[in-house]
Amino acid sequence: MATTWITGASSGIGRALALRLARDGHEIAASARSADQLERLSEESRATEGRIHPYPLDVGDAAAAAAAIGGIEREVGGIDRAVLAAAAYEPVGESADRGLLCRRHGRVDQPRGIPEARSRPCGVRLQLIDPGFVETPMTAPDPFPMPFLLPVEEAAERLAWGLASSRFEVTFPRRFTWQLKLLRCLPYALYFPLVARATRR
């Protein structure tokens, strides 16, 4: 059975996806910073057809990530799929850009790039996971309205279905994410005021 490596697996969508895939018999290598939570997740997987193997890791540490990948391939098997779900939300005033904000000067640029430009010749397929709002510890403190909020188990179910498909972009719930796509077609002079109004209490 396929081996899937999931980062950010100690909570939220990563954790729910790990359990969902383990129920189908997948071997899961689960990484996150919390070793205790990963051990509890591994124990929970004993009731499933597959197994969840804990590999504690701070994904910001490149050497530790390389060591974890080597351990997974030796002990569990070659990684067939990597789901990079490690993430944390910080309000913009508390983010790593606060130096720019305090100086009230600067710019942040992010190129969109060409899908699979580097990976396709190597036989590796990329998928973009673009969910709407999901009930997780990350969204719990958000002070603004979250339309079409999904329970984390339902989000994991939809994500598992999307990962098994040939789609480049896995997005859900579509009635919300497609509204955002349509909004992005508007000029920024209209887009930003509309989004600000929709998320204001």
C-alpha positions as CSV (number, residue, x, y, z in Angstrom):
1,M,0.0,0.0,0.0
2,A,1.1,3.6,-0.7
3,T,3.2,5.5,1.9
4,T,2.0,9.1,2.5
5,W,4.0,11.7,4.4
6,I,1.9,14.3,6.1
7,T,3.4,17.4,7.8
8,G,1.3,19.4,10.2
9,A,-0.3,16.1,11.2
10,S,-0.7,16.8,15.0
11,S,-4.0,18.8,14.6
12,G,-6.5,20.2,12.1
13,I,-6.8,19.0,8.6
14,G,-3.4,17.2,8.6
15,R,-4.5,15.0,11.6
16,A,-7.9,14.2,10.2
17,L,-6.5,13.4,6.8
18,A,-3.9,11.0,8.4
19,L,-6.7,9.1,10.1
20,R,-8.9,9.1,7.0
21,L,-6.2,7.6,4.8
22,A,-5.1,5.1,7.5
23,R,-8.7,3.8,7.6
24,D,-8.2,2.9,3.9
25,G,-5.1,1.0,4.7
26,H,-2.5,3.6,3.8
27,E,0.8,3.7,5.7
28,I,1.2,7.2,7.0
29,A,4.3,9.0,8.2
30,A,3.1,11.8,10.3
31,S,5.2,14.8,11.1
32,A,4.7,17.8,13.4
33,R,6.6,19.5,16.2
34,S,4.5,17.9,19.0
35,A,5.9,14.4,19.7
36,D,3.2,13.7,22.3
37,Q,0.4,14.5,19.9
38,L,1.9,12.3,17.2
39,E,2.2,9.4,19.6
40,R,-1.4,9.7,20.5
41,L,-2.3,9.8,16.8
42,S,-0.2,6.7,16.2
43,E,-2.1,4.9,19.1
44,E,-5.4,5.9,17.6
45,S,-4.4,4.4,14.2
46,R,-4.1,0.9,15.8
47,A,-7.8,0.5,15.2
48,T,-7.4,1.2,11.4
49,E,-6.3,-1.0,8.5
50,G,-3.2,1.2,8.0
51,R,-0.7,2.6,10.5
52,I,0.4,6.1,11.4
53,H,4.1,6.3,12.1
54,P,5.2,9.4,14.1
55,Y,8.2,11.4,12.9
56,P,8.5,14.6,15.1
57,L,9.9,17.4,13.0
58,D,10.1,21.2,12.7
59,V,9.7,21.7,9.0
60,G,11.7,24.9,9.2
61,D,14.8,22.8,10.0
62,A,16.1,21.6,6.6
63,A,18.6,19.2,8.0
64,A,15.9,17.6,10.3
65,A,13.5,17.3,7.4
66,A,16.1,15.5,5.3
67,A,16.9,13.1,8.3
68,A,13.1,12.5,8.7
69,I,12.7,11.7,5.0
70,G,15.6,9.2,5.2
71,G,14.1,7.6,8.3
72,I,10.7,7.2,6.7
73,E,12.1,5.6,3.6
74,R,14.2,3.2,5.6
75,E,11.5,2.3,8.1
76,V,8.1,2.7,6.4
77,G,8.9,2.7,2.7
78,G,9.5,5.0,-0.2
79,I,7.3,8.1,0.0
80,D,4.6,8.0,-2.7
81,R,2.9,11.2,-1.7
82,A,3.8,14.2,0.5
83,V,1.0,16.3,1.8
84,L,2.5,19.6,3.1
85,A,-0.1,20.7,5.6
86,A,2.1,22.4,8.2
87,A,0.8,26.0,8.6
88,A,0.1,28.6,11.2
89,Y,-1.9,31.8,10.9
90,E,-0.8,35.1,12.5
91,P,-2.6,38.4,12.1
92,V,-0.6,40.6,9.8
93,G,0.5,42.9,12.7
94,E,2.2,39.9,14.4
95,S,3.8,38.3,11.3
96,A,7.3,38.1,10.1
97,D,6.6,41.2,8.0
98,R,6.2,43.4,11.1
99,G,9.5,45.1,10.4
100,L,8.1,46.4,7.1
101,L,4.9,47.4,8.9
102,C,6.6,49.2,11.7
103,R,8.7,51.2,9.2
104,R,5.6,51.7,7.1
105,H,7.8,51.1,4.1
106,G,8.6,48.2,1.8
107,R,7.1,45.6,-0.5
108,V,6.4,41.8,-0.5
109,D,6.4,40.1,-3.9
110,Q,5.2,36.6,-4.7
111,P,5.4,35.1,-8.2
112,R,2.7,32.7,-9.3
113,G,5.0,30.5,-11.3
114,I,4.3,27.7,-13.8
115,P,2.5,24.6,-12.4
116,E,4.8,21.5,-12.4
117,A,7.5,23.3,-14.4
118,R,10.3,21.7,-12.4
119,S,8.7,18.5,-11.2
120,R,6.9,17.1,-14.3
121,P,10.1,16.0,-16.2
122,C,10.9,13.9,-13.0
123,G,7.5,12.2,-13.0
124,V,6.3,14.0,-9.9
125,R,2.8,15.5,-10.0
126,L,1.9,18.6,-8.0
127,Q,-1.5,19.4,-6.5
128,L,-2.6,22.7,-5.0
129,I,-4.8,22.4,-1.9
130,D,-7.1,25.4,-1.6
131,P,-9.7,24.9,1.1
132,G,-12.2,27.4,2.4
133,F,-12.8,27.8,6.2
134,V,-12.4,24.6,8.2
135,E,-13.0,24.1,12.0
136,T,-9.5,23.7,13.3
137,P,-7.4,25.2,16.1
138,M,-6.0,27.6,13.5
139,T,-9.4,29.1,12.6
140,A,-10.8,29.0,16.2
141,P,-9.5,32.4,17.2
142,D,-10.5,34.2,14.0
143,P,-12.8,37.1,14.9
144,F,-14.5,37.5,11.5
145,P,-17.4,35.6,9.9
146,M,-16.4,32.3,8.2
147,P,-19.1,31.4,5.6
148,F,-19.6,27.7,4.8
149,L,-17.4,26.6,7.7
150,L,-16.7,22.8,7.4
151,P,-16.1,20.3,10.2
152,V,-12.6,19.0,9.9
153,E,-13.7,15.4,9.3
154,E,-15.7,16.5,6.2
155,A,-12.8,18.6,5.0
156,A,-10.5,15.5,5.3
157,E,-13.0,13.4,3.3
158,R,-13.2,16.0,0.5
159,L,-9.4,16.3,0.5
160,A,-8.8,12.6,0.4
161,W,-11.2,12.4,-2.6
162,G,-9.3,15.3,-4.3
163,L,-5.9,13.7,-3.7
164,A,-7.1,10.5,-5.4
165,S,-8.2,12.5,-8.5
166,S,-6.2,14.0,-11.4
167,R,-7.1,17.6,-10.5
168,F,-4.3,20.1,-10.1
169,E,-6.3,22.2,-7.7
170,V,-8.2,20.6,-4.9
171,T,-10.7,23.2,-3.6
172,F,-13.7,23.0,-1.2
173,P,-16.4,23.9,-0.5
174,R,-16.8,24.9,-4.1
175,R,-19.8,27.2,-3.5
176,F,-17.4,29.4,-1.4
177,T,-14.1,29.0,-3.2
178,W,-15.6,29.7,-6.6
179,Q,-17.2,32.9,-5.2
180,L,-13.6,33.9,-4.3
181,K,-12.4,33.0,-7.8
182,L,-15.0,35.2,-9.3
183,L,-14.2,38.0,-6.9
184,R,-10.6,37.8,-8.0
185,C,-11.7,38.6,-11.6
186,L,-12.7,42.1,-10.4
187,P,-10.3,45.1,-10.4
188,Y,-8.5,45.4,-7.0
189,A,-10.3,48.7,-6.4
190,L,-13.5,46.7,-6.1
191,Y,-12.1,43.4,-4.8
192,F,-10.6,44.7,-1.6
193,P,-13.6,46.8,-0.4
194,L,-16.0,43.9,-1.0
195,V,-13.8,41.3,0.9
196,A,-13.3,43.8,3.7
197,R,-17.1,44.3,4.0
198,A,-17.8,40.6,3.9
199,T,-15.3,39.8,6.8
200,R,-16.3,42.7,9.0
201,R,-18.4,42.1,12.0
